[in-house]
């Protein structure tokens, strides 16, 4: 049963906190996609149009993009290379 001293305000706050946590957890994949949309321009400048869009498209997929970015971080190199620099 309920703990001694638990008030209805505390129970309401606890239940409300879980509701907020659930909503935030559901919005995480959309947040990642928003970051990708924000950074797609830099990808296109660095990699070219086709490779930049492909890289951004893979990054926008919730768990696939996370796995790709984690593997690139560990590996230290991009799977889709940048275009050669003019120089």
N, CA, C and O atoms as a GROMACS GRO file, in nm:
protein
  348
    1UNK      N    1   0.083  -0.118   0.000
    1UNK     CA    2   0.000   0.000   0.000
    1UNK      C    3   0.088   0.124   0.000
    1UNK      O    4   0.208   0.113  -0.024
    2UNK      N    5   0.033   0.240   0.026
    2UNK     CA    6   0.108   0.365   0.021
    2UNK      C    7   0.197   0.380   0.143
    2UNK      O    8   0.167   0.329   0.251
    3UNK      N    9   0.308   0.450   0.124
    3UNK     CA   10   0.397   0.477   0.236
    3UNK      C   11   0.330   0.574   0.331
    3UNK      O   12   0.246   0.656   0.292
    4UNK      N   13   0.370   0.563   0.455
    4UNK     CA   14   0.320   0.659   0.553
    4UNK      C   15   0.381   0.795   0.522
    4UNK      O   16   0.502   0.806   0.501
    5UNK      N   17   0.299   0.896   0.519
    5UNK     CA   18   0.348   1.030   0.494
    5UNK      C   19   0.343   1.070   0.346
    5UNK      O   20   0.372   1.185   0.314
    6UNK      N   21   0.305   0.979   0.257
    6UNK     CA   22   0.293   1.014   0.116
    6UNK      C   23   0.166   1.096   0.097
    6UNK      O   24   0.058   1.055   0.138
    7UNK      N   25   0.182   1.208   0.035
    7UNK     CA   26   0.066   1.292   0.013
    7UNK      C   27   0.018   1.276  -0.130
    7UNK      O   28   0.090   1.222  -0.215
    8UNK      N   29  -0.101   1.322  -0.158
    8UNK     CA   30  -0.154   1.313  -0.294
    8UNK      C   31  -0.076   1.404  -0.388
    8UNK      O   32  -0.066   1.374  -0.507
    9UNK      N   33  -0.019   1.514  -0.336
    9UNK     CA   34   0.062   1.603  -0.420
    9UNK      C   35   0.188   1.531  -0.469
    9UNK      O   36   0.227   1.545  -0.585
   10UNK      N   37   0.250   1.456  -0.380
   10UNK     CA   38   0.372   1.382  -0.417
   10UNK      C   39   0.339   1.276  -0.521
   10UNK      O   40   0.414   1.258  -0.617
   11UNK      N   41   0.228   1.206  -0.503
   11UNK     CA   42   0.187   1.103  -0.599
   11UNK      C   43   0.157   1.165  -0.735
   11UNK      O   44   0.195   1.110  -0.839
   12UNK      N   45   0.090   1.278  -0.734
   12UNK     CA   46   0.056   1.348  -0.858
   12UNK      C   47   0.183   1.396  -0.930
   12UNK      O   48   0.194   1.386  -1.052
   13UNK      N   49   0.278   1.448  -0.854
   13UNK     CA   50   0.404   1.493  -0.912
   13UNK      C   51   0.481   1.375  -0.971
   13UNK      O   52   0.538   1.386  -1.080
   14UNK      N   53   0.483   1.264  -0.901
   14UNK     CA   54   0.553   1.145  -0.949
   14UNK      C   55   0.490   1.092  -1.078
   14UNK      O   56   0.561   1.059  -1.173
   15UNK      N   57   0.359   1.085  -1.082
   15UNK     CA   58   0.290   1.038  -1.203
   15UNK      C   59   0.312   1.136  -1.319
   15UNK      O   60   0.331   1.093  -1.433
   16UNK      N   61   0.309   1.264  -1.292
   16UNK     CA   62   0.333   1.364  -1.395
   16UNK      C   63   0.475   1.357  -1.450
   16UNK      O   64   0.497   1.376  -1.569
   17UNK      N   65   0.570   1.328  -1.364
   17UNK     CA   66   0.709   1.313  -1.408
   17UNK      C   67   0.724   1.196  -1.504
   17UNK      O   68   0.798   1.206  -1.602
   18UNK      N   69   0.655   1.086  -1.477
   18UNK     CA   70   0.662   0.971  -1.568
   18UNK      C   71   0.599   1.004  -1.702
   18UNK      O   72   0.649   0.960  -1.806
   19UNK      N   73   0.492   1.081  -1.702
   19UNK     CA   74   0.428   1.120  -1.828
   19UNK      C   75   0.522   1.207  -1.912
   19UNK      O   76   0.531   1.190  -2.033
   20UNK      N   77   0.589   1.298  -1.847
   20UNK     CA   78   0.684   1.384  -1.918
   20UNK      C   79   0.800   1.302  -1.972
   20UNK      O   80   0.844   1.323  -2.085
   21UNK      N   81   0.851   1.210  -1.891
   21UNK     CA   82   0.963   1.125  -1.935
   21UNK      C   83   0.924   1.041  -2.057
   21UNK      O   84   1.004   1.025  -2.148
   22UNK      N   85   0.802   0.989  -2.058
   22UNK     CA   86   0.756   0.909  -2.172
   22UNK      C   87   0.747   0.996  -2.298
   22UNK      O   88   0.786   0.952  -2.407
   23UNK      N   89   0.697   1.115  -2.285
   23UNK     CA   90   0.686   1.204  -2.401
   23UNK      C   91   0.823   1.242  -2.456
   23UNK      O   92   0.842   1.246  -2.577
   24UNK      N   93   0.916   1.270  -2.368
   24UNK     CA   94   1.051   1.305  -2.412
   24UNK      C   95   1.116   1.186  -2.483
   24UNK      O   96   1.182   1.202  -2.586
   25UNK      N   97   1.097   1.066  -2.428
   25UNK     CA   98   1.156   0.947  -2.490
   25UNK      C   99   1.098   0.922  -2.629
   25UNK      O  100   1.170   0.876  -2.718
   26UNK      N  101   0.972   0.951  -2.648
   26UNK     CA  102   0.911   0.932  -2.781
   26UNK      C  103   0.959   1.037  -2.880
   26UNK      O  104   0.960   1.011  -3.000
   27UNK      N  105   0.999   1.154  -2.833
   27UNK     CA  106   1.040   1.260  -2.924
   27UNK      C  107   1.188   1.256  -2.959
   27UNK      O  108   1.231   1.332  -3.046
   28UNK      N  109   1.267   1.170  -2.896
   28UNK     CA  110   1.411   1.166  -2.922
   28UNK      C  111   1.443   1.137  -3.069
   28UNK      O  112   1.527   1.207  -3.125
   29UNK      N  113   1.380   1.037  -3.134
   29UNK     CA  114   1.412   1.016  -3.276
   29UNK      C  115   1.383   1.137  -3.364
   29UNK      O  116   1.457   1.164  -3.459
   30UNK      N  117   1.278   1.211  -3.334
   30UNK     CA  118   1.244   1.330  -3.411
   30UNK      C  119   1.346   1.440  -3.387
   30UNK      O  120   1.374   1.520  -3.477
   31UNK      N  121   1.400   1.447  -3.267
   31UNK     CA  122   1.504   1.545  -3.237
   31UNK      C  123   1.629   1.519  -3.319
   31UNK      O  124   1.693   1.613  -3.367
   32UNK      N  125   1.665   1.392  -3.334
   32UNK     CA  126   1.780   1.356  -3.417
   32UNK      C  127   1.758   1.393  -3.562
   32UNK      O  128   1.849   1.442  -3.628
   33UNK      N  129   1.638   1.370  -3.611
   33UNK     CA  130   1.606   1.406  -3.750
   33UNK      C  131   1.611   1.557  -3.769
   33UNK      O  132   1.651   1.605  -3.875
   34UNK      N  133   1.571   1.632  -3.668
   34UNK     CA  134   1.577   1.779  -3.677
   34UNK      C  135   1.722   1.826  -3.684
   34UNK      O  136   1.753   1.919  -3.759
   35UNK      N  137   1.811   1.763  -3.609
   35UNK     CA  138   1.953   1.799  -3.614
   35UNK      C  139   2.009   1.768  -3.752
   35UNK      O  140   2.087   1.847  -3.807
   36UNK      N  141   1.970   1.654  -3.808
   36UNK     CA  142   2.017   1.617  -3.942
   36UNK      C  143   1.971   1.719  -4.045
   36UNK      O  144   2.049   1.759  -4.131
   37UNK      N  145   1.845   1.761  -4.037
   37UNK     CA  146   1.795   1.862  -4.131
   37UNK      C  147   1.872   1.994  -4.117
   37UNK      O  148   1.895   2.064  -4.215
   38UNK      N  149   1.910   2.025  -3.996
   38UNK     CA  150   1.985   2.147  -3.971
   38UNK      C  151   2.126   2.138  -4.031
   38UNK      O  152   2.179   2.239  -4.078
   39UNK      N  153   2.185   2.018  -4.031
   39UNK     CA  154   2.323   2.001  -4.076
   39UNK      C  155   2.337   1.948  -4.218
   39UNK      O  156   2.449   1.925  -4.264
   40UNK      N  157   2.227   1.928  -4.290
   40UNK     CA  158   2.234   1.872  -4.425
   40UNK      C  159   2.313   1.963  -4.519
   40UNK      O  160   2.379   1.914  -4.610
   41UNK      N  161   2.307   2.091  -4.500
   41UNK     CA  162   2.381   2.186  -4.584
   41UNK      C  163   2.532   2.166  -4.574
   41UNK      O  164   2.602   2.169  -4.675
   42UNK      N  165   2.581   2.147  -4.453
   42UNK     CA  166   2.725   2.123  -4.437
   42UNK      C  167   2.767   1.991  -4.496
   42UNK      O  168   2.876   1.980  -4.552
   43UNK      N  169   2.682   1.890  -4.484
   43UNK     CA  170   2.713   1.760  -4.547
   43UNK      C  171   2.724   1.774  -4.698
   43UNK      O  172   2.814   1.718  -4.760
   44UNK      N  173   2.632   1.848  -4.757
   44UNK     CA  174   2.635   1.866  -4.903
   44UNK      C  175   2.760   1.945  -4.945
   44UNK      O  176   2.821   1.913  -5.048
   45UNK      N  177   2.798   2.045  -4.868
   45UNK     CA  178   2.919   2.122  -4.902
   45UNK      C  179   3.044   2.035  -4.892
   45UNK      O  180   3.134   2.045  -4.975
   46UNK      N  181   3.050   1.950  -4.789
   46UNK     CA  182   3.170   1.868  -4.768
   46UNK      C  183   3.178   1.746  -4.858
   46UNK      O  184   3.288   1.707  -4.899
   47UNK      N  185   3.064   1.686  -4.890
   47UNK     CA  186   3.065   1.558  -4.960
   47UNK      C  187   3.012   1.564  -5.103
   47UNK      O  188   3.032   1.470  -5.180
   48UNK      N  189   2.947   1.672  -5.140
   48UNK     CA  190   2.881   1.681  -5.269
   48UNK      C  191   2.733   1.651  -5.251
   48UNK      O  192   2.691   1.607  -5.144
   49UNK      N  193   2.654   1.676  -5.355
   49UNK     CA  194   2.508   1.664  -5.341
   49UNK      C  195   2.464   1.520  -5.313
   49UNK      O  196   2.396   1.495  -5.214
   50UNK      N  197   2.502   1.427  -5.399
   50UNK     CA  198   2.454   1.289  -5.385
   50UNK      C  199   2.505   1.225  -5.256
   50UNK      O  200   2.427   1.167  -5.181
   51UNK      N  201   2.635   1.235  -5.231
   51UNK     CA  202   2.691   1.173  -5.111
   51UNK      C  203   2.645   1.243  -4.984
   51UNK      O  204   2.625   1.178  -4.881
   52UNK      N  205   2.627   1.374  -4.990
   52UNK     CA  206   2.579   1.448  -4.875
   52UNK      C  207   2.436   1.412  -4.838
   52UNK      O  208   2.403   1.395  -4.721
   53UNK      N  209   2.351   1.399  -4.941
   53UNK     CA  210   2.212   1.359  -4.914
   53UNK      C  211   2.205   1.216  -4.864
   53UNK      O  212   2.124   1.186  -4.776
   54UNK      N  213   2.288   1.127  -4.919
   54UNK     CA  214   2.291   0.988  -4.873
   54UNK      C  215   2.336   0.981  -4.728
   54UNK      O  216   2.275   0.911  -4.647
   55UNK      N  217   2.441   1.053  -4.694
   55UNK     CA  218   2.492   1.054  -4.557
   55UNK      C  219   2.387   1.110  -4.460
   55UNK      O  220   2.365   1.053  -4.353
   56UNK      N  221   2.323   1.219  -4.498
   56UNK     CA  222   2.219   1.278  -4.412
   56UNK      C  223   2.097   1.188  -4.401
   56UNK      O  224   2.035   1.179  -4.295
   57UNK      N  225   2.063   1.120  -4.510
   57UNK     CA  226   1.950   1.027  -4.505
   57UNK      C  227   1.975   0.912  -4.410
   57UNK      O  228   1.885   0.872  -4.336
   58UNK      N  229   2.096   0.858  -4.413
   58UNK     CA  230   2.129   0.749  -4.320
   58UNK      C  231   2.129   0.800  -4.177
   58UNK      O  232   2.081   0.731  -4.087
   59UNK      N  233   2.181   0.919  -4.155
   59UNK     CA  234   2.184   0.976  -4.020
   59UNK      C  235   2.045   1.005  -3.966
   59UNK      O  236   2.025   1.004  -3.844
   60UNK      N  237   1.948   1.030  -4.053
   60UNK     CA  238   1.813   1.063  -4.008
   60UNK      C  239   1.735   0.940  -3.961
   60UNK      O  240   1.636   0.955  -3.889
   61UNK      N  241   1.777   0.820  -3.998
   61UNK     CA  242   1.710   0.698  -3.953
   61UNK      C  243   1.749   0.677  -3.806
   61UNK      O  244   1.868   0.668  -3.776
   62UNK      N  245   1.651   0.668  -3.714
   62UNK     CA  246   1.683   0.675  -3.571
   62UNK      C  247   1.796   0.584  -3.521
   62UNK      O  248   1.896   0.637  -3.474
   63UNK      N  249   1.786   0.455  -3.529
   63UNK     CA  250   1.889   0.371  -3.468
   63UNK      C  251   2.003   0.342  -3.565
   63UNK      O  252   2.116   0.320  -3.522
   64UNK      N  253   1.974   0.342  -3.694
   64UNK     CA  254   2.077   0.318  -3.795
   64UNK      C  255   2.178   0.433  -3.795
   64UNK      O  256   2.299   0.411  -3.798
   65UNK      N  257   2.128   0.555  -3.791
   65UNK     CA  258   2.217   0.672  -3.787
   65UNK      C  259   2.303   0.674  -3.662
   65UNK      O  260   2.420   0.710  -3.667
   66UNK      N  261   2.244   0.637  -3.549
   66UNK     CA  262   2.321   0.631  -3.425
   66UNK      C  263   2.433   0.529  -3.436
   66UNK      O  264   2.546   0.556  -3.396
   67UNK      N  265   2.402   0.410  -3.489
   67UNK     CA  266   2.503   0.306  -3.504
   67UNK      C  267   2.613   0.350  -3.601
   67UNK      O  268   2.731   0.326  -3.576
   68UNK      N  269   2.573   0.413  -3.712
   68UNK     CA  270   2.672   0.460  -3.810
   68UNK      C  271   2.764   0.564  -3.749
   68UNK      O  272   2.886   0.556  -3.765
   69UNK      N  273   2.708   0.660  -3.679
   69UNK     CA  274   2.790   0.764  -3.619
   69UNK      C  275   2.880   0.710  -3.508
   69UNK      O  276   2.994   0.755  -3.494
   70UNK      N  277   2.832   0.614  -3.431
   70UNK     CA  278   2.915   0.552  -3.327
   70UNK      C  279   3.031   0.476  -3.391
   70UNK      O  280   3.144   0.484  -3.343
   71UNK      N  281   3.003   0.402  -3.498
   71UNK     CA  282   3.109   0.327  -3.567
   71UNK      C  283   3.211   0.422  -3.629
   71UNK      O  284   3.331   0.395  -3.625
   72UNK      N  285   3.164   0.532  -3.687
   72UNK     CA  286   3.257   0.630  -3.745
   72UNK      C  287   3.342   0.695  -3.636
   72UNK      O  288   3.459   0.725  -3.658
   73UNK      N  289   3.283   0.718  -3.520
   73UNK     CA  290   3.357   0.778  -3.410
   73UNK      C  291   3.468   0.684  -3.363
   73UNK      O  292   3.581   0.727  -3.341
   74UNK      N  293   3.436   0.556  -3.348
   74UNK     CA  294   3.535   0.459  -3.304
   74UNK      C  295   3.643   0.440  -3.410
   74UNK      O  296   3.762   0.434  -3.381
   75UNK      N  297   3.598   0.432  -3.534
   75UNK     CA  298   3.688   0.409  -3.647
   75UNK      C  299   3.775   0.531  -3.675
   75UNK      O  300   3.890   0.517  -3.719
   76UNK      N  301   3.722   0.650  -3.651
   76UNK     CA  302   3.797   0.772  -3.674
   76UNK      C  303   3.792   0.822  -3.817
   76UNK      O  304   3.869   0.910  -3.854
   77UNK      N  305   3.702   0.767  -3.900
   77UNK     CA  306   3.694   0.804  -4.040
   77UNK      C  307   3.550   0.790  -4.086
   77UNK      O  308   3.475   0.709  -4.032
   78UNK      N  309   3.510   0.868  -4.186
   78UNK     CA  310   3.376   0.859  -4.241
   78UNK      C  311   3.364   0.740  -4.336
   78UNK      O  312   3.459   0.706  -4.406
   79UNK      N  313   3.246   0.677  -4.337
   79UNK     CA  314   3.218   0.572  -4.435
   79UNK      C  315   3.201   0.632  -4.574
   79UNK      O  316   3.241   0.572  -4.674
   80UNK      N  317   3.141   0.751  -4.579
   80UNK     CA  318   3.123   0.822  -4.706
   80UNK      C  319   3.224   0.937  -4.704
   80UNK      O  320   3.206   1.035  -4.631
   81UNK      N  321   3.330   0.926  -4.784
   81UNK     CA  322   3.438   1.026  -4.775
   81UNK      C  323   3.398   1.163  -4.828
   81UNK      O  324   3.306   1.175  -4.910
   82UNK      N  325   3.467   1.266  -4.781
   82UNK     CA  326   3.448   1.401  -4.832
   82UNK      C  327   3.503   1.412  -4.972
   82UNK      O  328   3.589   1.333  -5.013
   83UNK      N  329   3.452   1.510  -5.048
   83UNK     CA  330   3.505   1.531  -5.183
   83UNK      C  331   3.644   1.593  -5.171
   83UNK      O  332   3.676   1.658  -5.072
   84UNK      N  333   3.727   1.571  -5.273
   84UNK     CA  334   3.865   1.625  -5.267
   84UNK      C  335   3.864   1.778  -5.258
   84UNK      O  336   3.783   1.845  -5.321
   85UNK      N  337   3.956   1.828  -5.179
   85UNK     CA  338   3.964   1.974  -5.161
   85UNK      C  339   4.037   2.034  -5.280
   85UNK      O  340   4.135   1.980  -5.332
   86UNK      N  341   3.986   2.150  -5.323
   86UNK     CA  342   4.053   2.223  -5.431
   86UNK      C  343   4.173   2.295  -5.372
   86UNK      O  344   4.165   2.356  -5.266
   87UNK      N  345   4.281   2.286  -5.441
   87UNK     CA  346   4.390   2.351  -5.377
   87UNK      C  347   4.506   2.375  -5.459
   87UNK      O  348   4.605   2.430  -5.411
   0.00000   0.00000   0.00000
